[in-house]
């Protein structure tokens, strides 16, 4: 059985949700980030970056949120969580998954911990991150508005999961993602799914239910 190393509400949340949506049997191991468990030699041996998620697949560690989402969708085609390799929407699916991984998620790291990236200009770094995140929401809102009800049309998938994780992270920002109409509707659809409610129960989450 595969094992997901997670922390409630962290990037591992998206992978956990994908596991629940696929119905895949899995074990969970909570990593206490507040206590620094991610920096222990035992955990660093699994994930040298010292972050979650990490997943033991066939006994071997794999990490990076986007990589695990792509892999789970690929390994469980019956769940229909991603367009088939020859589907017209495949290119757009990959485009947005990598955009979230390479542009939006890193901007959130700066937003949450600007002093790590610009000790003497933390306020400026945080403002730049906010603008980058808001620009991404504007573009993604226009994209979703043209397709709907989910990001790529009628089918729910890991792109919606990843987007909703990041939208949740924006909940306390000056302009949360859900203030964009199409994104607010998308978040509501994802949060209405049984797997979302089950994840909240398991991880003990309360904010942004």
Protein Blocks (a to p, Z undefined) as FASTA:
>chain_A
ZZddddehiaklmmmmmmmmnopacddddddfknommmgmklmmmmmnopacdddeehia
cehjklmmmmmmmmmmmnopaccfkbmklmmmmmmmmmmmmmmmmmmmmmmmmmlmomml
mmmmmmmmmmmmmmmmmmmmmmmmmnomblnljbgcfklmmmmmmmmmmmmgmbdfklpm
klmmmmmmmmmpmklmmmmmmnopabhZZ
